[in-house]
Amino acid sequence: MSLISLPWSLKILYGLISDNVPVCGTRRKSWLIIMGVVEFTSLIILFFTLPEDPLIVTLLLMVASMAIAFINVVSNAIMVI
């Protein structure tokens, strides 16, 4: 299992976090905003800094993938409601 696919295997954990940990009084909308900012920030850092260290690139892509997986879980939960 690669580091990039690791965040997608933790989707059940993201669902538990988003359902049970409210942020600013809401459970899901605030998580969407937070994870959108995390994804945007990690990809912008990757774009503008152009790191040559493969570990840094992998970690930034892993953070972006984690944010995308979290957004996927939260958006599916909102659609179910």
C-alpha positions in Angstrom: 0.0 0.0 0.0 1.5 3.3 -1.0 1.4 6.5 1.1 -0.9 8.2 -1.5 -3.6 5.5 -1.1 -3.4 5.3 2.6 -5.8 8.2 3.3 -8.5 6.5 1.3 -8.4 3.4 3.5 -9.2 5.6 6.5 -12.6 6.8 5.2 -14.6 5.3 8.0 -12.5 7.2 10.5 -13.2 10.5 8.6 -16.9 9.7 8.9 -16.7 9.1 12.6 -14.8 12.4 13.1 -17.2 14.5 11.0 -20.2 13.0 12.7 -19.0 13.4 16.2 -16.7 16.4 16.3 -18.5 19.7 15.7 -16.5 22.7 14.6 -18.0 26.2 15.0 -21.4 24.7 15.8 -21.7 22.6 12.7 -20.7 19.0 12.0 -20.2 18.7 8.3 -20.1 22.1 6.6 -17.2 23.4 8.6 -15.3 20.2 7.9 -15.8 20.7 4.2 -14.4 24.2 4.4 -11.4 23.2 6.6 -10.5 20.3 4.3 -10.9 22.4 1.2 -8.5 24.9 2.6 -6.0 22.1 3.6 -6.2 20.6 0.1 -5.8 24.0 -1.6 -2.9 24.9 0.6 -1.0 21.7 0.1 -1.4 21.8 -3.7 -0.4 25.5 -3.8 2.7 24.8 -1.8 3.6 22.0 -4.1 3.0 24.2 -7.2 4.9 27.3 -6.1 7.8 25.7 -4.2 8.6 22.9 -6.6 10.3 20.7 -4.0 13.0 18.4 -5.3 12.9 16.1 -2.3 10.6 13.1 -3.2 9.6 12.7 0.4 8.2 16.3 0.6 6.3 15.8 -2.7 4.9 12.5 -1.4 3.8 14.1 1.9 2.1 17.0 0.2 0.3 14.7 -2.1 -0.7 12.5 0.8 -2.2 15.5 2.7 -4.1 16.6 -0.4 -5.4 13.0 -0.9 -6.5 12.9 2.8 -8.4 16.1 2.3 -10.1 14.9 -0.8 -11.1 11.6 0.9 -12.4 13.5 3.9 -14.4 15.9 1.5 -15.7 12.8 -0.3 -17.0 11.2 2.9 -18.6 14.5 4.2 -20.3 15.3 0.9 -21.7 11.8 0.7 -23.1 12.1 4.2 -24.7 15.5 3.3 -26.3 13.9 0.2 -27.8 11.1 2.3 -29.5 13.6 4.6 
